Amino acid sequence: MERTVIMGKSLNGRELGTGISQRKDGRYQGRYTDRFGKRKTLYHDKLAELKRLLSKAKDEDEMKLNIVD
């Protein structure tokens, strides 16, 4: 199955990266799909902090540290 990579954009039209976009209220949101097939969304006011949180969440998912309740 071939995946299409969609790059999100800021309100100014700047590319932010895969799965990251800026909301109308100015906050940034990052989305990814975990190993259970659930779509996860993270929010933060600062782009750098969101990228760090998103990277950490993806790493935890790959190392199977997240569990299903």
N, CA, C, O and CB atoms as a CASP TS submission, in Angstrom:
PFRMAT TS
TARGET T0000
AUTHOR 0000-0000-0000
METHOD Language model
MODEL 1
PARENT N/A
ATOM      1  N   MET     1       0.850  -1.176   0.000  1.00  0.00           N
ATOM      2  CA  MET     1       0.000   0.000   0.000  1.00  0.00           C
ATOM      3  C   MET     1       0.893   1.236   0.000  1.00  0.00           C
ATOM      4  O   MET     1       1.792   1.360   0.832  1.00  0.00           O
ATOM      5  CB  MET     1      -0.965   0.000   1.224  1.00  0.00           C
ATOM      6  N   GLU     2       0.650   2.118  -0.903  1.00  0.00           N
ATOM      7  CA  GLU     2       1.449   3.333  -1.033  1.00  0.00           C
ATOM      8  C   GLU     2       0.800   4.453  -0.234  1.00  0.00           C
ATOM      9  O   GLU     2      -0.402   4.694  -0.339  1.00  0.00           O
ATOM     10  CB  GLU     2       1.604   3.740  -2.521  1.00  0.00           C
ATOM     11  N   ARG     3       1.621   5.137   0.570  1.00  0.00           N
ATOM     12  CA  ARG     3       1.115   6.240   1.385  1.00  0.00           C
ATOM     13  C   ARG     3       1.459   7.567   0.748  1.00  0.00           C
ATOM     14  O   ARG     3       2.536   7.729   0.173  1.00  0.00           O
ATOM     15  CB  ARG     3       1.681   6.173   2.805  1.00  0.00           C
ATOM     16  N   THR     4       0.568   8.494   0.846  1.00  0.00           N
ATOM     17  CA  THR     4       0.811   9.844   0.381  1.00  0.00           C
ATOM     18  C   THR     4       1.254  10.684   1.566  1.00  0.00           C
ATOM     19  O   THR     4       0.570  10.727   2.589  1.00  0.00           O
ATOM     20  CB  THR     4      -0.450  10.445  -0.295  1.00  0.00           C
ATOM     21  N   VAL     5       2.380  11.344   1.436  1.00  0.00           N
ATOM     22  CA  VAL     5       2.892  12.194   2.505  1.00  0.00           C
ATOM     23  C   VAL     5       2.336  13.593   2.311  1.00  0.00           C
ATOM     24  O   VAL     5       2.528  14.222   1.271  1.00  0.00           O
ATOM     25  CB  VAL     5       4.451  12.209   2.524  1.00  0.00           C
ATOM     26  N   ILE     6       1.638  14.065   3.343  1.00  0.00           N
ATOM     27  CA  ILE     6       1.041  15.392   3.282  1.00  0.00           C
ATOM     28  C   ILE     6       1.778  16.296   4.255  1.00  0.00           C
ATOM     29  O   ILE     6       1.856  16.017   5.452  1.00  0.00           O
ATOM     30  CB  ILE     6      -0.482  15.345   3.605  1.00  0.00           C
ATOM     31  N   MET     7       2.310  17.370   3.728  1.00  0.00           N
ATOM     32  CA  MET     7       3.011  18.345   4.551  1.00  0.00           C
ATOM     33  C   MET     7       2.013  19.418   4.976  1.00  0.00           C
ATOM     34  O   MET     7       1.298  19.976   4.144  1.00  0.00           O
ATOM     35  CB  MET     7       4.222  18.972   3.784  1.00  0.00           C
ATOM     36  N   GLY     8       1.970  19.702   6.280  1.00  0.00           N
ATOM     37  CA  GLY     8       1.097  20.744   6.779  1.00  0.00           C
ATOM     38  C   GLY     8       1.720  22.112   6.588  1.00  0.00           C
ATOM     39  O   GLY     8       2.930  22.240   6.399  1.00  0.00           O
ATOM     40  N   LYS     9       0.888  23.121   6.639  1.00  0.00           N
ATOM     41  CA  LYS     9       1.369  24.484   6.449  1.00  0.00           C
ATOM     42  C   LYS     9       0.929  25.372   7.594  1.00  0.00           C
ATOM     43  O   LYS     9      -0.089  25.130   8.243  1.00  0.00           O
ATOM     44  CB  LYS     9       0.871  25.050   5.124  1.00  0.00           C
ATOM     45  N   SER    10       1.725  26.409   7.826  1.00  0.00           N
ATOM     46  CA  SER    10       1.378  27.401   8.843  1.00  0.00           C
ATOM     47  C   SER    10       0.378  28.389   8.247  1.00  0.00           C
ATOM     48  O   SER    10       0.040  28.308   7.066  1.00  0.00           O
ATOM     49  CB  SER    10       2.652  28.144   9.364  1.00  0.00           C
ATOM     50  N   LEU    11      -0.083  29.306   9.062  1.00  0.00           N
ATOM     51  CA  LEU    11      -1.018  30.321   8.582  1.00  0.00           C
ATOM     52  C   LEU    11      -0.365  31.251   7.561  1.00  0.00           C
ATOM     53  O   LEU    11      -1.057  31.893   6.771  1.00  0.00           O
ATOM     54  CB  LEU    11      -1.557  31.135   9.755  1.00  0.00           C
ATOM     55  N   ASN    12       0.979  31.322   7.578  1.00  0.00           N
ATOM     56  CA  ASN    12       1.711  32.141   6.614  1.00  0.00           C
ATOM     57  C   ASN    12       2.023  31.386   5.328  1.00  0.00           C
ATOM     58  O   ASN    12       2.555  31.970   4.384  1.00  0.00           O
ATOM     59  CB  ASN    12       2.996  32.640   7.233  1.00  0.00           C
ATOM     60  N   GLY    13       1.696  30.084   5.277  1.00  0.00           N
ATOM     61  CA  GLY    13       1.954  29.288   4.090  1.00  0.00           C
ATOM     62  C   GLY    13       3.275  28.536   4.128  1.00  0.00           C
ATOM     63  O   GLY    13       3.650  27.906   3.139  1.00  0.00           O
ATOM     64  N   ARG    14       3.990  28.589   5.252  1.00  0.00           N
ATOM     65  CA  ARG    14       5.277  27.915   5.398  1.00  0.00           C
ATOM     66  C   ARG    14       5.076  26.423   5.688  1.00  0.00           C
ATOM     67  O   ARG    14       4.195  26.054   6.464  1.00  0.00           O
ATOM     68  CB  ARG    14       6.105  28.574   6.523  1.00  0.00           C
ATOM     69  N   GLU    15       5.901  25.562   5.059  1.00  0.00           N
ATOM     70  CA  GLU    15       5.837  24.126   5.303  1.00  0.00           C
ATOM     71  C   GLU    15       6.296  23.830   6.733  1.00  0.00           C
ATOM     72  O   GLU    15       7.313  24.361   7.177  1.00  0.00           O
ATOM     73  CB  GLU    15       6.707  23.352   4.274  1.00  0.00           C
ATOM     74  N   LEU    16       5.558  22.991   7.453  1.00  0.00           N
ATOM     75  CA  LEU    16       5.884  22.685   8.842  1.00  0.00           C
ATOM     76  C   LEU    16       6.437  21.287   9.028  1.00  0.00           C
ATOM     77  O   LEU    16       7.154  21.039   9.997  1.00  0.00           O
ATOM     78  CB  LEU    16       4.670  22.855   9.698  1.00  0.00           C
ATOM     79  N   GLY    17       6.133  20.383   8.145  1.00  0.00           N
ATOM     80  CA  GLY    17       6.590  19.009   8.276  1.00  0.00           C
ATOM     81  C   GLY    17       5.426  18.044   8.149  1.00  0.00           C
ATOM     82  O   GLY    17       4.264  18.447   8.097  1.00  0.00           O
ATOM     83  N   THR    18       5.756  16.778   8.099  1.00  0.00           N
ATOM     84  CA  THR    18       4.755  15.743   7.925  1.00  0.00           C
ATOM     85  C   THR    18       3.886  15.619   9.177  1.00  0.00           C
ATOM     86  O   THR    18       4.399  15.441  10.282  1.00  0.00           O
ATOM     87  CB  THR    18       5.423  14.402   7.600  1.00  0.00           C
ATOM     88  N   GLY    19       2.589  15.714   8.997  1.00  0.00           N
ATOM     89  CA  GLY    19       1.644  15.543  10.090  1.00  0.00           C
ATOM     90  C   GLY    19       1.487  16.738  10.995  1.00  0.00           C
ATOM     91  O   GLY    19       0.784  16.646  12.001  1.00  0.00           O
ATOM     92  N   ILE    20       2.111  17.857  10.683  1.00  0.00           N
ATOM     93  CA  ILE    20       2.030  19.048  11.536  1.00  0.00           C
ATOM     94  C   ILE    20       1.326  20.160  10.771  1.00  0.00           C
ATOM     95  O   ILE    20       1.611  20.402   9.598  1.00  0.00           O
ATOM     96  CB  ILE    20       3.449  19.511  11.998  1.00  0.00           C
ATOM     97  N   SER    21       0.401  20.832  11.453  1.00  0.00           N
ATOM     98  CA  SER    21      -0.283  21.960  10.834  1.00  0.00           C
ATOM     99  C   SER    21      -0.561  22.999  11.911  1.00  0.00           C
ATOM    100  O   SER    21      -0.411  22.735  13.104  1.00  0.00           O
ATOM    101  CB  SER    21      -1.605  21.510  10.133  1.00  0.00           C
ATOM    102  N   GLN    22      -0.963  24.168  11.475  1.00  0.00           N
ATOM    103  CA  GLN    22      -1.292  25.241  12.405  1.00  0.00           C
ATOM    104  C   GLN    22      -2.786  25.504  12.343  1.00  0.00           C
ATOM    105  O   GLN    22      -3.369  25.619  11.264  1.00  0.00           O
ATOM    106  CB  GLN    22      -0.488  26.530  12.083  1.00  0.00           C
ATOM    107  N   ARG    23      -3.395  25.597  13.515  1.00  0.00           N
ATOM    108  CA  ARG    23      -4.831  25.846  13.597  1.00  0.00           C
ATOM    109  C   ARG    23      -5.121  27.341  13.442  1.00  0.00           C
ATOM    110  O   ARG    23      -4.220  28.173  13.546  1.00  0.00           O
ATOM    111  CB  ARG    23      -5.396  25.322  14.937  1.00  0.00           C
ATOM    112  N   LYS    24      -6.354  27.659  13.201  1.00  0.00           N
ATOM    113  CA  LYS    24      -6.751  29.060  13.026  1.00  0.00           C
ATOM    114  C   LYS    24      -6.511  29.886  14.291  1.00  0.00           C
ATOM    115  O   LYS    24      -6.290  31.094  14.209  1.00  0.00           O
ATOM    116  CB  LYS    24      -8.224  29.141  12.630  1.00  0.00           C
ATOM    117  N   ASP    25      -6.552  29.240  15.456  1.00  0.00           N
ATOM    118  CA  ASP    25      -6.311  29.974  16.701  1.00  0.00           C
ATOM    119  C   ASP    25      -4.820  30.171  16.983  1.00  0.00           C
ATOM    120  O   ASP    25      -4.465  30.740  18.015  1.00  0.00           O
ATOM    121  CB  ASP    25      -6.957  29.242  17.866  1.00  0.00           C
ATOM    122  N   GLY    26      -3.937  29.710  16.083  1.00  0.00           N
ATOM    123  CA  GLY    26      -2.506  29.920  16.214  1.00  0.00           C
ATOM    124  C   GLY    26      -1.748  28.751  16.820  1.00  0.00           C
ATOM    125  O   GLY    26      -0.521  28.698  16.733  1.00  0.00           O
ATOM    126  N   ARG    27      -2.467  27.808  17.436  1.00  0.00           N
ATOM    127  CA  ARG    27      -1.803  26.643  18.029  1.00  0.00           C
ATOM    128  C   ARG    27      -1.385  25.673  16.930  1.00  0.00           C
ATOM    129  O   ARG    27      -1.978  25.643  15.851  1.00  0.00           O
ATOM    130  CB  ARG    27      -2.732  25.936  19.051  1.00  0.00           C
ATOM    131  N   TYR    28      -0.361  24.886  17.219  1.00  0.00           N
ATOM    132  CA  TYR    28       0.109  23.869  16.280  1.00  0.00           C
ATOM    133  C   TYR    28      -0.446  22.515  16.703  1.00  0.00           C
ATOM    134  O   TYR    28      -0.612  22.237  17.891  1.00  0.00           O
ATOM    135  CB  TYR    28       1.668  23.835  16.217  1.00  0.00           C
ATOM    136  N   GLN    29      -0.728  21.683  15.712  1.00  0.00           N
ATOM    137  CA  GLN    29      -1.194  20.333  16.012  1.00  0.00           C
ATOM    138  C   GLN    29      -0.374  19.332  15.218  1.00  0.00           C
ATOM    139  O   GLN    29      -0.051  19.553  14.051  1.00  0.00           O
ATOM    140  CB  GLN    29      -2.700  20.180  15.695  1.00  0.00           C
ATOM    141  N   GLY    30      -0.046  18.239  15.868  1.00  0.00           N
ATOM    142  CA  GLY    30       0.695  17.164  15.226  1.00  0.00           C
ATOM    143  C   GLY    30      -0.117  15.887  15.317  1.00  0.00           C
ATOM    144  O   GLY    30      -0.652  15.567  16.378  1.00  0.00           O
ATOM    145  N   ARG    31      -0.216  15.146  14.205  1.00  0.00           N
ATOM    146  CA  ARG    31      -1.017  13.929  14.185  1.00  0.00           C
ATOM    147  C   ARG    31      -0.169  12.755  13.721  1.00  0.00           C
ATOM    148  O   ARG    31       0.700  12.897  12.861  1.00  0.00           O
ATOM    149  CB  ARG    31      -2.247  14.099  13.275  1.00  0.00           C
ATOM    150  N   TYR    32      -0.438  11.598  14.305  1.00  0.00           N
ATOM    151  CA  TYR    32       0.200  10.360  13.882  1.00  0.00           C
ATOM    152  C   TYR    32      -0.744   9.202  14.191  1.00  0.00           C
ATOM    153  O   TYR    32      -1.694   9.353  14.958  1.00  0.00           O
ATOM    154  CB  TYR    32       1.582  10.164  14.585  1.00  0.00           C
ATOM    155  N   THR    33      -0.477   8.058  13.594  1.00  0.00           N
ATOM    156  CA  THR    33      -1.264   6.862  13.837  1.00  0.00           C
ATOM    157  C   THR    33      -0.420   5.895  14.647  1.00  0.00           C
ATOM    158  O   THR    33       0.686   5.543  14.235  1.00  0.00           O
ATOM    159  CB  THR    33      -1.740   6.215  12.505  1.00  0.00           C
ATOM    160  N   ASP    34      -0.930   5.457  15.802  1.00  0.00           N
ATOM    161  CA  ASP    34      -0.159   4.554  16.651  1.00  0.00           C
ATOM    162  C   ASP    34      -0.223   3.123  16.119  1.00  0.00           C
ATOM    163  O   ASP    34      -0.861   2.856  15.101  1.00  0.00           O
ATOM    164  CB  ASP    34      -0.674   4.607  18.096  1.00  0.00           C
ATOM    165  N   ARG    35       0.444   2.212  16.818  1.00  0.00           N
ATOM    166  CA  ARG    35       0.552   0.837  16.329  1.00  0.00           C
ATOM    167  C   ARG    35      -0.766   0.076  16.418  1.00  0.00           C
ATOM    168  O   ARG    35      -0.885  -1.007  15.845  1.00  0.00           O
ATOM    169  CB  ARG    35       1.614   0.097  17.106  1.00  0.00           C
ATOM    170  N   PHE    36      -1.758   0.619  17.123  1.00  0.00           N
ATOM    171  CA  PHE    36      -3.066   0.003  17.220  1.00  0.00           C
ATOM    172  C   PHE    36      -4.024   0.519  16.140  1.00  0.00           C
ATOM    173  O   PHE    36      -5.174   0.088  16.058  1.00  0.00           O
ATOM    174  CB  PHE    36      -3.650   0.251  18.596  1.00  0.00           C
ATOM    175  N   GLY    37      -3.530   1.452  15.310  1.00  0.00           N
ATOM    176  CA  GLY    37      -4.352   2.022  14.253  1.00  0.00           C
ATOM    177  C   GLY    37      -5.177   3.214  14.697  1.00  0.00           C
ATOM    178  O   GLY    37      -6.015   3.705  13.940  1.00  0.00           O
ATOM    179  N   LYS    38      -4.951   3.685  15.910  1.00  0.00           N
ATOM    180  CA  LYS    38      -5.686   4.848  16.421  1.00  0.00           C
ATOM    181  C   LYS    38      -4.956   6.125  16.049  1.00  0.00           C
ATOM    182  O   LYS    38      -3.730   6.203  16.133  1.00  0.00           O
ATOM    183  CB  LYS    38      -5.865   4.760  17.955  1.00  0.00           C
ATOM    184  N   ARG    39      -5.722   7.124  15.639  1.00  0.00           N
ATOM    185  CA  ARG    39      -5.167   8.419  15.265  1.00  0.00           C
ATOM    186  C   ARG    39      -4.967   9.251  16.530  1.00  0.00           C
ATOM    187  O   ARG    39      -5.911   9.447  17.295  1.00  0.00           O
ATOM    188  CB  ARG    39      -6.095   9.157  14.251  1.00  0.00           C
ATOM    189  N   LYS    40      -3.758   9.737  16.755  1.00  0.00           N
ATOM    190  CA  LYS    40      -3.444  10.548  17.928  1.00  0.00           C
ATOM    191  C   LYS    40      -3.116  11.968  17.491  1.00  0.00           C
ATOM    192  O   LYS    40      -2.470  12.176  16.463  1.00  0.00           O
ATOM    193  CB  LYS    40      -2.267   9.937  18.725  1.00  0.00           C
ATOM    194  N   THR    41      -3.560  12.938  18.271  1.00  0.00           N
ATOM    195  CA  THR    41      -3.315  14.346  17.972  1.00  0.00           C
ATOM    196  C   THR    41      -2.736  15.015  19.201  1.00  0.00           C
ATOM    197  O   THR    41      -3.259  14.867  20.306  1.00  0.00           O
ATOM    198  CB  THR    41      -4.614  15.061  17.518  1.00  0.00           C
ATOM    199  N   LEU    42      -1.638  15.760  19.003  1.00  0.00           N
ATOM    200  CA  LEU    42      -0.994  16.529  20.062  1.00  0.00           C
ATOM    201  C   LEU    42      -1.071  18.006  19.703  1.00  0.00           C
ATOM    202  O   LEU    42      -1.007  18.365  18.527  1.00  0.00           O
ATOM    203  CB  LEU    42       0.485  16.080  20.270  1.00  0.00           C
ATOM    204  N   TYR    43      -1.209  18.864  20.712  1.00  0.00           N
ATOM    205  CA  TYR    43      -1.312  20.301  20.500  1.00  0.00           C
ATOM    206  C   TYR    43      -0.276  21.029  21.341  1.00  0.00           C
ATOM    207  O   TYR    43       0.046  20.599  22.449  1.00  0.00           O
ATOM    208  CB  TYR    43      -2.726  20.801  20.837  1.00  0.00           C
ATOM    209  N   HIS    44       0.248  22.136  20.812  1.00  0.00           N
ATOM    210  CA  HIS    44       1.139  22.993  21.598  1.00  0.00           C
ATOM    211  C   HIS    44       1.195  24.370  20.951  1.00  0.00           C
ATOM    212  O   HIS    44       0.948  24.515  19.754  1.00  0.00           O
ATOM    213  CB  HIS    44       2.568  22.374  21.707  1.00  0.00           C
ATOM    214  N   ASP    45       1.524  25.385  21.755  1.00  0.00           N
ATOM    215  CA  ASP    45       1.616  26.755  21.261  1.00  0.00           C
ATOM    216  C   ASP    45       2.917  27.009  20.497  1.00  0.00           C
ATOM    217  O   ASP    45       2.976  27.889  19.639  1.00  0.00           O
ATOM    218  CB  ASP    45       1.503  27.729  22.419  1.00  0.00           C
ATOM    219  N   LYS    46       3.967  26.226  20.815  1.00  0.00           N
ATOM    220  CA  LYS    46       5.275  26.421  20.187  1.00  0.00           C
ATOM    221  C   LYS    46       5.597  25.244  19.262  1.00  0.00           C
ATOM    222  O   LYS    46       5.458  24.083  19.646  1.00  0.00           O
ATOM    223  CB  LYS    46       6.379  26.580  21.263  1.00  0.00           C
ATOM    224  N   LEU    47       6.025  25.559  18.051  1.00  0.00           N
ATOM    225  CA  LEU    47       6.308  24.543  17.044  1.00  0.00           C
ATOM    226  C   LEU    47       7.431  23.614  17.472  1.00  0.00           C
ATOM    227  O   LEU    47       7.309  22.400  17.312  1.00  0.00           O
ATOM    228  CB  LEU    47       6.661  25.199  15.730  1.00  0.00           C
ATOM    229  N   ALA    48       8.517  24.147  18.009  1.00  0.00           N
ATOM    230  CA  ALA    48       9.660  23.319  18.415  1.00  0.00           C
ATOM    231  C   ALA    48       9.263  22.321  19.502  1.00  0.00           C
ATOM    232  O   ALA    48       9.675  21.162  19.471  1.00  0.00           O
ATOM    233  CB  ALA    48      10.812  24.206  18.915  1.00  0.00           C
ATOM    234  N   GLU    49       8.466  22.777  20.454  1.00  0.00           N
ATOM    235  CA  GLU    49       8.024  21.897  21.541  1.00  0.00           C
ATOM    236  C   GLU    49       7.082  20.805  21.013  1.00  0.00           C
ATOM    237  O   GLU    49       7.147  19.659  21.457  1.00  0.00           O
ATOM    238  CB  GLU    49       7.320  22.720  22.646  1.00  0.00           C
ATOM    239  N   LEU    50       6.216  21.162  20.076  1.00  0.00           N
ATOM    240  CA  LEU    50       5.320  20.171  19.478  1.00  0.00           C
ATOM    241  C   LEU    50       6.119  19.101  18.738  1.00  0.00           C
ATOM    242  O   LEU    50       5.812  17.914  18.848  1.00  0.00           O
ATOM    243  CB  LEU    50       4.326  20.852  18.517  1.00  0.00           C
ATOM    244  N   LYS    51       7.133  19.509  17.992  1.00  0.00           N
ATOM    245  CA  LYS    51       7.955  18.539  17.277  1.00  0.00           C
ATOM    246  C   LYS    51       8.649  17.589  18.247  1.00  0.00           C
ATOM    247  O   LYS    51       8.773  16.397  17.967  1.00  0.00           O
ATOM    248  CB  LYS    51       8.991  19.256  16.408  1.00  0.00           C
ATOM    249  N   ARG    52       9.104  18.114  19.393  1.00  0.00           N
ATOM    250  CA  ARG    52       9.753  17.278  20.407  1.00  0.00           C
ATOM    251  C   ARG    52       8.757  16.284  21.000  1.00  0.00           C
ATOM    252  O   ARG    52       9.070  15.102  21.146  1.00  0.00           O
ATOM    253  CB  ARG    52      10.361  18.154  21.524  1.00  0.00           C
ATOM    254  N   LEU    53       7.559  16.759  21.342  1.00  0.00           N
ATOM    255  CA  LEU    53       6.534  15.886  21.906  1.00  0.00           C
ATOM    256  C   LEU    53       6.079  14.819  20.905  1.00  0.00           C
ATOM    257  O   LEU    53       5.864  13.664  21.274  1.00  0.00           O
ATOM    258  CB  LEU    53       5.337  16.716  22.362  1.00  0.00           C
ATOM    259  N   LEU    54       5.938  15.213  19.647  1.00  0.00           N
ATOM    260  CA  LEU    54       5.515  14.283  18.613  1.00  0.00           C
ATOM    261  C   LEU    54       6.565  13.200  18.398  1.00  0.00           C
ATOM    262  O   LEU    54       6.230  12.024  18.251  1.00  0.00           O
ATOM    263  CB  LEU    54       5.244  15.025  17.307  1.00  0.00           C
ATOM    264  N   SER    55       7.823  13.593  18.380  1.00  0.00           N
ATOM    265  CA  SER    55       8.917  12.639  18.226  1.00  0.00           C
ATOM    266  C   SER    55       8.951  11.660  19.400  1.00  0.00           C
ATOM    267  O   SER    55       9.136  10.458  19.209  1.00  0.00           O
ATOM    268  CB  SER    55      10.262  13.378  18.109  1.00  0.00           C
ATOM    269  N   LYS    56       8.772  12.182  20.613  1.00  0.00           N
ATOM    270  CA  LYS    56       8.772  11.336  21.806  1.00  0.00           C
ATOM    271  C   LYS    56       7.613  10.339  21.765  1.00  0.00           C
ATOM    272  O   LYS    56       7.799   9.163  22.078  1.00  0.00           O
ATOM    273  CB  LYS    56       8.685  12.201  23.077  1.00  0.00           C
ATOM    274  N   ALA    57       6.431  10.793  21.385  1.00  0.00           N
ATOM    275  CA  ALA    57       5.260   9.917  21.316  1.00  0.00           C
ATOM    276  C   ALA    57       5.456   8.816  20.275  1.00  0.00           C
ATOM    277  O   ALA    57       5.095   7.664  20.517  1.00  0.00           O
ATOM    278  CB  ALA    57       4.002  10.733  20.987  1.00  0.00           C
ATOM    279  N   LYS    58       6.028   9.162  19.115  1.00  0.00           N
ATOM    280  CA  LYS    58       6.276   8.161  18.082  1.00  0.00           C
ATOM    281  C   LYS    58       7.319   7.147  18.537  1.00  0.00           C
ATOM    282  O   LYS    58       7.190   5.954  18.264  1.00  0.00           O
ATOM    283  CB  LYS    58       6.729   8.835  16.786  1.00  0.00           C
ATOM    284  N   ASP    59       8.353   7.622  19.231  1.00  0.00           N
ATOM    285  CA  ASP    59       9.386   6.723  19.749  1.00  0.00           C
ATOM    286  C   ASP    59       8.808   5.751  20.782  1.00  0.00           C
ATOM    287  O   ASP    59       9.121   4.561  20.763  1.00  0.00           O
ATOM    288  CB  ASP    59      10.534   7.534  20.373  1.00  0.00           C
ATOM    289  N   GLU    60       7.967   6.264  21.679  1.00  0.00           N
ATOM    290  CA  GLU    60       7.340   5.407  22.679  1.00  0.00           C
ATOM    291  C   GLU    60       6.450   4.366  22.014  1.00  0.00           C
ATOM    292  O   GLU    60       6.381   3.224  22.469  1.00  0.00           O
ATOM    293  CB  GLU    60       6.526   6.246  23.669  1.00  0.00           C
ATOM    294  N   ASP    61       5.773   4.751  20.945  1.00  0.00           N
ATOM    295  CA  ASP    61       4.923   3.816  20.215  1.00  0.00           C
ATOM    296  C   ASP    61       5.772   2.719  19.564  1.00  0.00           C
ATOM    297  O   ASP    61       5.398   1.547  19.600  1.00  0.00           O
ATOM    298  CB  ASP    61       4.093   4.560  19.147  1.00  0.00           C
ATOM    299  N   GLU    62       6.904   3.090  18.972  1.00  0.00           N
ATOM    300  CA  GLU    62       7.785   2.107  18.338  1.00  0.00           C
ATOM    301  C   GLU    62       8.399   1.152  19.363  1.00  0.00           C
ATOM    302  O   GLU    62       8.605  -0.026  19.070  1.00  0.00           O
ATOM    303  CB  GLU    62       8.893   2.818  17.562  1.00  0.00           C
ATOM    304  N   MET    63       8.694   1.662  20.573  1.00  0.00           N
ATOM    305  CA  MET    63       9.286   0.823  21.618  1.00  0.00           C
ATOM    306  C   MET    63       8.217   0.066  22.401  1.00  0.00           C
ATOM    307  O   MET    63       8.526  -0.657  23.348  1.00  0.00           O
ATOM    308  CB  MET    63      10.124   1.676  22.572  1.00  0.00           C
ATOM    309  N   LYS    64       6.961   0.238  22.000  1.00  0.00           N
ATOM    310  CA  LYS    64       5.805  -0.444  22.609  1.00  0.00           C
ATOM    311  C   LYS    64       5.647  -0.109  24.092  1.00  0.00           C
ATOM    312  O   LYS    64       5.327  -0.979  24.901  1.00  0.00           O
ATOM    313  CB  LYS    64       5.941  -1.956  22.442  1.00  0.00           C
ATOM    314  N   LEU    65       5.874   1.161  24.441  1.00  0.00           N
ATOM    315  CA  LEU    65       5.693   1.613  25.805  1.00  0.00           C
ATOM    316  C   LEU    65       4.256   2.061  26.081  1.00  0.00           C
ATOM    317  O   LEU    65       3.847   2.165  27.237  1.00  0.00           O
ATOM    318  CB  LEU    65       6.650   2.741  26.100  1.00  0.00           C
ATOM    319  N   ASN    66       3.497   2.323  25.025  1.00  0.00           N
ATOM    320  CA  ASN    66       2.105   2.707  25.213  1.00  0.00           C
ATOM    321  C   ASN    66       1.238   1.447  25.257  1.00  0.00           C
ATOM    322  O   ASN    66       1.531   0.457  24.586  1.00  0.00           O
ATOM    323  CB  ASN    66       1.635   3.665  24.080  1.00  0.00           C
ATOM    324  N   ILE    67       0.171   1.496  26.052  1.00  0.00           N
ATOM    325  CA  ILE    67      -0.696   0.340  26.197  1.00  0.00           C
ATOM    326  C   ILE    67      -2.139   0.756  25.962  1.00  0.00           C
ATOM    327  O   ILE    67      -2.469   1.941  26.009  1.00  0.00           O
ATOM    328  CB  ILE    67      -0.532  -0.302  27.590  1.00  0.00           C
ATOM    329  N   VAL    68      -2.993  -0.223  25.709  1.00  0.00           N
ATOM    330  CA  VAL    68      -4.418   0.037  25.528  1.00  0.00           C
ATOM    331  C   VAL    68      -5.107  -0.237  26.839  1.00  0.00           C
ATOM    332  O   VAL    68      -4.865  -1.269  27.465  1.00  0.00           O
ATOM    333  CB  VAL    68      -5.025  -0.828  24.384  1.00  0.00           C
ATOM    334  N   ASP    69      -5.966   0.675  27.267  1.00  0.00           N
ATOM    335  CA  ASP    69      -6.708   0.481  28.521  1.00  0.00           C
ATOM    336  C   ASP    69      -7.821  -0.520  28.329  1.00  0.00           C
ATOM    337  O   ASP    69      -8.556  -0.815  29.272  1.00  0.00           O
ATOM    338  CB  ASP    69      -7.280   1.809  29.032  1.00  0.00           C
TER
END
